[in-house]
């Protein structure tokens, strides 16, 4: 598997999925975040921190 800076070259969520989540508001957004495992898991899939 290809890697960049020691991380897999692909993220755990695709751009289309991320875009769909970002367009949601209210309870729909909360439900979709839960579907992806919550904020912590989504950040983990994107190799980022929820606080930075």
N, CA, C and O atoms as a GROMACS GRO file, in nm:
protein
  208
    1UNK      N    1   0.084  -0.117   0.000
    1UNK     CA    2   0.000   0.000   0.000
    1UNK      C    3   0.089   0.124   0.000
    1UNK      O    4   0.187   0.130   0.074
    2UNK      N    5   0.055   0.222  -0.082
    2UNK     CA    6   0.131   0.345  -0.089
    2UNK      C    7   0.110   0.428   0.038
    2UNK      O    8   0.005   0.423   0.100
    3UNK      N    9   0.214   0.504   0.074
    3UNK     CA   10   0.201   0.588   0.193
    3UNK      C   11   0.266   0.724   0.168
    3UNK      O   12   0.353   0.738   0.082
    4UNK      N   13   0.222   0.822   0.245
    4UNK     CA   14   0.276   0.956   0.240
    4UNK      C   15   0.306   0.997   0.384
    4UNK      O   16   0.216   0.998   0.468
    5UNK      N   17   0.430   1.030   0.412
    5UNK     CA   18   0.471   1.068   0.548
    5UNK      C   19   0.429   0.963   0.651
    5UNK      O   20   0.390   0.997   0.762
    6UNK      N   21   0.438   0.836   0.613
    6UNK     CA   22   0.407   0.728   0.705
    6UNK      C   23   0.259   0.697   0.721
    6UNK      O   24   0.222   0.610   0.799
    7UNK      N   25   0.175   0.768   0.648
    7UNK     CA   26   0.030   0.745   0.655
    7UNK      C   27  -0.017   0.684   0.523
    7UNK      O   28   0.046   0.706   0.420
    8UNK      N   29  -0.126   0.609   0.525
    8UNK     CA   30  -0.179   0.557   0.399
    8UNK      C   31  -0.212   0.673   0.304
    8UNK      O   32  -0.253   0.780   0.349
    9UNK      N   33  -0.193   0.652   0.175
    9UNK     CA   34  -0.216   0.757   0.076
    9UNK      C   35  -0.364   0.793   0.064
    9UNK      O   36  -0.397   0.902   0.017
   10UNK      N   37  -0.453   0.704   0.105
   10UNK     CA   38  -0.596   0.731   0.097
   10UNK      C   39  -0.653   0.751   0.237
   10UNK      O   40  -0.609   0.689   0.334
   11UNK      N   41  -0.751   0.839   0.245
   11UNK     CA   42  -0.820   0.864   0.372
   11UNK      C   43  -0.930   0.762   0.392
   11UNK      O   44  -0.969   0.692   0.298
   12UNK      N   45  -0.982   0.753   0.514
   12UNK     CA   46  -1.087   0.658   0.547
   12UNK      C   47  -1.226   0.705   0.509
   12UNK      O   48  -1.324   0.634   0.532
   13UNK      N   49  -1.236   0.823   0.450
   13UNK     CA   50  -1.363   0.878   0.405
   13UNK      C   51  -1.336   0.954   0.276
   13UNK      O   52  -1.236   1.025   0.266
   14UNK      N   53  -1.422   0.939   0.178
   14UNK     CA   54  -1.397   1.004   0.049
   14UNK      C   55  -1.453   1.147   0.049
   14UNK      O   56  -1.533   1.184   0.135
   15UNK      N   57  -1.410   1.224  -0.047
   15UNK     CA   58  -1.449   1.364  -0.056
   15UNK      C   59  -1.601   1.379  -0.066
   15UNK      O   60  -1.658   1.468  -0.004
   16UNK      N   61  -1.664   1.293  -0.143
   16UNK     CA   62  -1.810   1.300  -0.158
   16UNK      C   63  -1.880   1.282  -0.024
   16UNK      O   64  -1.974   1.355   0.008
   17UNK      N   65  -1.835   1.185   0.055
   17UNK     CA   66  -1.894   1.160   0.186
   17UNK      C   67  -1.873   1.280   0.279
   17UNK      O   68  -1.965   1.321   0.350
   18UNK      N   69  -1.754   1.334   0.278
   18UNK     CA   70  -1.723   1.450   0.363
   18UNK      C   71  -1.809   1.569   0.322
   18UNK      O   72  -1.862   1.640   0.408
   19UNK      N   73  -1.822   1.591   0.195
   19UNK     CA   74  -1.904   1.702   0.144
   19UNK      C   75  -2.049   1.686   0.188
   19UNK      O   76  -2.112   1.784   0.229
   20UNK      N   77  -2.102   1.565   0.179
   20UNK     CA   78  -2.240   1.539   0.219
   20UNK      C   79  -2.261   1.570   0.367
   20UNK      O   80  -2.362   1.629   0.404
   21UNK      N   81  -2.167   1.531   0.451
   21UNK     CA   82  -2.177   1.559   0.594
   21UNK      C   83  -2.173   1.709   0.619
   21UNK      O   84  -2.250   1.761   0.701
   22UNK      N   85  -2.085   1.779   0.551
   22UNK     CA   86  -2.070   1.923   0.572
   22UNK      C   87  -2.192   2.002   0.529
   22UNK      O   88  -2.215   2.112   0.579
   23UNK      N   89  -2.271   1.948   0.438
   23UNK     CA   90  -2.391   2.018   0.391
   23UNK      C   91  -2.509   2.000   0.485
   23UNK      O   92  -2.607   2.074   0.475
   24UNK      N   93  -2.502   1.903   0.574
   24UNK     CA   94  -2.613   1.877   0.666
   24UNK      C   95  -2.613   1.974   0.783
   24UNK      O   96  -2.510   2.030   0.819
   25UNK      N   97  -2.732   1.991   0.841
   25UNK     CA   98  -2.747   2.077   0.959
   25UNK      C   99  -2.838   2.007   1.058
   25UNK      O  100  -2.913   1.917   1.022
   26UNK      N  101  -2.830   2.049   1.184
   26UNK     CA  102  -2.921   2.000   1.287
   26UNK      C  103  -2.907   1.852   1.315
   26UNK      O  104  -2.797   1.796   1.310
   27UNK      N  105  -3.019   1.789   1.344
   27UNK     CA  106  -3.021   1.648   1.382
   27UNK      C  107  -2.969   1.558   1.270
   27UNK      O  108  -2.908   1.454   1.298
   28UNK      N  109  -2.993   1.597   1.145
   28UNK     CA  110  -2.941   1.517   1.033
   28UNK      C  111  -2.788   1.509   1.038
   28UNK      O  112  -2.731   1.403   1.015
   29UNK      N  113  -2.725   1.620   1.069
   29UNK     CA  114  -2.579   1.622   1.080
   29UNK      C  115  -2.531   1.535   1.195
   29UNK      O  116  -2.434   1.460   1.181
   30UNK      N  117  -2.599   1.544   1.308
   30UNK     CA  118  -2.564   1.463   1.424
   30UNK      C  119  -2.577   1.315   1.391
   30UNK      O  120  -2.488   1.235   1.423
   31UNK      N  121  -2.686   1.278   1.327
   31UNK     CA  122  -2.708   1.138   1.290
   31UNK      C  123  -2.600   1.088   1.195
   31UNK      O  124  -2.552   0.976   1.209
   32UNK      N  125  -2.564   1.170   1.098
   32UNK     CA  126  -2.462   1.129   1.001
   32UNK      C  127  -2.325   1.116   1.068
   32UNK      O  128  -2.250   1.023   1.037
   33UNK      N  129  -2.293   1.207   1.158
   33UNK     CA  130  -2.166   1.195   1.232
   33UNK      C  131  -2.164   1.067   1.313
   33UNK      O  132  -2.061   0.999   1.319
   34UNK      N  133  -2.274   1.033   1.375
   34UNK     CA  134  -2.282   0.908   1.451
   34UNK      C  135  -2.263   0.788   1.358
   34UNK      O  136  -2.200   0.689   1.396
   35UNK      N  137  -2.316   0.797   1.238
   35UNK     CA  138  -2.301   0.689   1.139
   35UNK      C  139  -2.152   0.663   1.111
   35UNK      O  140  -2.111   0.549   1.091
   36UNK      N  141  -2.073   0.769   1.110
   36UNK     CA  142  -1.930   0.755   1.085
   36UNK      C  143  -1.850   0.732   1.212
   36UNK      O  144  -1.727   0.730   1.208
   37UNK      N  145  -1.916   0.713   1.324
   37UNK     CA  146  -1.847   0.683   1.449
   37UNK      C  147  -1.820   0.803   1.537
   37UNK      O  148  -1.744   0.793   1.634
   38UNK      N  149  -1.880   0.916   1.506
   38UNK     CA  150  -1.861   1.037   1.586
   38UNK      C  151  -1.745   1.121   1.536
   38UNK      O  152  -1.674   1.083   1.443
   39UNK      N  153  -1.728   1.234   1.599
   39UNK     CA  154  -1.625   1.329   1.557
   39UNK      C  155  -1.485   1.268   1.569
   39UNK      O  156  -1.402   1.285   1.480
   40UNK      N  157  -1.460   1.199   1.679
   40UNK     CA  158  -1.326   1.141   1.699
   40UNK      C  159  -1.290   1.044   1.587
   40UNK      O  160  -1.179   1.049   1.533
   41UNK      N  161  -1.382   0.955   1.552
   41UNK     CA  162  -1.354   0.856   1.448
   41UNK      C  163  -1.342   0.920   1.311
   41UNK      O  164  -1.259   0.879   1.230
   42UNK      N  165  -1.424   1.021   1.284
   42UNK     CA  166  -1.415   1.089   1.156
   42UNK      C  167  -1.280   1.160   1.143
   42UNK      O  168  -1.217   1.155   1.037
   43UNK      N  169  -1.236   1.225   1.249
   43UNK     CA  170  -1.105   1.289   1.248
   43UNK      C  171  -0.993   1.187   1.230
   43UNK      O  172  -0.896   1.213   1.159
   44UNK      N  173  -1.008   1.074   1.293
   44UNK     CA  174  -0.908   0.967   1.278
   44UNK      C  175  -0.899   0.922   1.133
   44UNK      O  176  -0.790   0.899   1.081
   45UNK      N  177  -1.014   0.910   1.066
   45UNK     CA  178  -1.017   0.870   0.925
   45UNK      C  179  -0.952   0.975   0.835
   45UNK      O  180  -0.901   0.943   0.728
   46UNK      N  181  -0.956   1.102   0.880
   46UNK     CA  182  -0.899   1.212   0.802
   46UNK      C  183  -0.758   1.248   0.847
   46UNK      O  184  -0.699   1.343   0.795
   47UNK      N  185  -0.704   1.174   0.942
   47UNK     CA  186  -0.569   1.198   0.995
   47UNK      C  187  -0.554   1.342   1.044
   47UNK      O  188  -0.458   1.411   1.010
   48UNK      N  189  -0.650   1.384   1.125
   48UNK     CA  190  -0.645   1.518   1.181
   48UNK      C  191  -0.690   1.514   1.326
   48UNK      O  192  -0.729   1.409   1.377
   49UNK      N  193  -0.685   1.627   1.391
   49UNK     CA  194  -0.725   1.638   1.531
   49UNK      C  195  -0.854   1.719   1.541
   49UNK      O  196  -0.870   1.818   1.469
   50UNK      N  197  -0.946   1.680   1.629
   50UNK     CA  198  -1.068   1.759   1.644
   50UNK      C  199  -1.045   1.891   1.718
   50UNK      O  200  -1.136   1.973   1.725
   51UNK      N  201  -0.926   1.911   1.771
   51UNK     CA  202  -0.899   2.033   1.847
   51UNK      C  203  -0.798   2.126   1.782
   51UNK      O  204  -0.772   2.234   1.835
   52UNK      N  205  -0.742   2.088   1.670
   52UNK     CA  206  -0.642   2.174   1.604
   52UNK      C  207  -0.697   2.238   1.480
   52UNK      O  208  -0.627   2.313   1.412
   0.00000   0.00000   0.00000
